[in-house]
Amino acid sequence: MIMMMKNSAKKSHSFFKEWSVMSLRNRIAFYYTITTAVLIALVFAIIYFTVERIVYKQFDDEIKKEVSEILSNSNISTHDFKGFESFQNRDIDAGDNDSDNDSIKKKKVNVDTEFIQLVDSTGQVINKSSSLSWCVLAFNPNQAGSAYFNSNFGGSMVRQAQVPLINKQGVTLGYLIVAVPLKNAMIVLHDLHDIFFFSFPVIILTLFMLTRLIAGKSIRPIEKVIATAENITQVHLDQRIPLPYHHDELYRLSATFNALLDRMQDAFQREKHFTANASHELKTPLAIVKGTLEVLIRKPREREHYETRVHSCLKELDRMARLIDQLLMIARYESNKIQPHIESVELSGHLGGIIERMLATASTKDISIIIDKTENARVAADPGMLEMIFENILSNAIKYSPTSSSITVAVQRKANTILCTISDQGIGIPAEKLNAIFERFYRVDESRNAGTGGFGLGLSIVKKLADLQHIKVGVTSETNRGTTFSLSFPIGEANC
Ligand code: ADP
């Protein structure tokens, strides 16, 4: 017993395993066939039972007509079936009293004609038609009212009615039983049954095979997606799925998958460039420091010589530290570890504090920072991130401005935004390069950036931090006349 249970558990387990690895097209074909099979079976059953009902109704109507004809010609008295002598005229013989019983028994029952039989309340045959020969029709003693049913008679099916004969006093004196042969009707019903029964599995099997074929054809593009996806590696990121002819869901799937590959390839390329640029930027100061130190230890030198060289090494190391800080910052916001802590910030006041700190650097180039219009506006922002944004833009403005020039900062309300602009009178940026300045490691011109110590990362960080706080960054510039950076803050709850 336990063994049997174990075996059946094993079987059901392997069934579910097979089911779970069943191909999509088989599963589609299976579900479709099951649903259609249920529907076809339902339609067949409805057709069969409707035809059967119509056929029986016809027989029942015929019997009803016969019964009413017999009853209209007869009369039930209080105690007996007096009026039923007319049965004789309807070919009724006294079956029980027949003297030549044997010869009648030898007669074959003619199942093609109608049969009439009169029984008393106990079911004793009183009179019957000669077509019944030596047979009697089935009598159901428990039947109270009129009823129509099928019964077996002489090896053939007949449709039969059993009508109670009730006198005026309401006493059931007996029953009139009328039957008609169902032979032809039964042949039709059997044929219909056989057609349905044998055609059903053929239809279902054909349907399953056809659905499987069509489903296989329809999902062929998915197989292409799988094959392409299996082929894609970091080296083969340029492979794409051929788009299907019809603009259907599979087309969208392929197009979406291709777009995903585009983005992956793009991100992978950017990552490669970023790593190459970062290592290049780190290699340069390292090489300078290494070279300086190697020269210094070759022979003893003057104290002043050491001091200048150590200072230049420290400068390079500072540069490296700045680069590493920026790289760490980029790595943190790329991995979404930095999330802004938005609060209501009084913009002009916040800006004033940052400008004050920058004044020392500006004064080294005799640059003045002018605060033009300052509206008392509050913005929704992360104060720390906002500080980083302003510091980067202002330090660029100082870096790329000539000595004794001025930088103008303004805060004003415009339409639905608070607009903050920082304008300098510096070297400017050529129009065709304006879009690229927010890219990582992008520097407009290596030669003019010489000595600025920038890595081309500042503005990419500005852009990312601004995006995180829904601040729009814009830039306009004219070569040798100056550049204006603008930050527009949406007026929200924090603004007033
Ligand atoms: P960097 O650290 O090199 O300044 P950024 O990302 O901050 O890098 O700036 C990218 C480039 O945009 C700079 O190399 C510079 O050429 C240009 N740039 C940025 N701000 C200004 C400005 N105010 N005036 C002129 N050029 C600028």
Residues whose N, C-alpha, C, O or C-beta is under 5 A from the ligand:
A	BS01	ADP	N396 A397 Y400 G426 G428 I429 I437 Y442 R443 V444 D445 N449 G454 F455 G456 L457 G458 L459 S460 T483
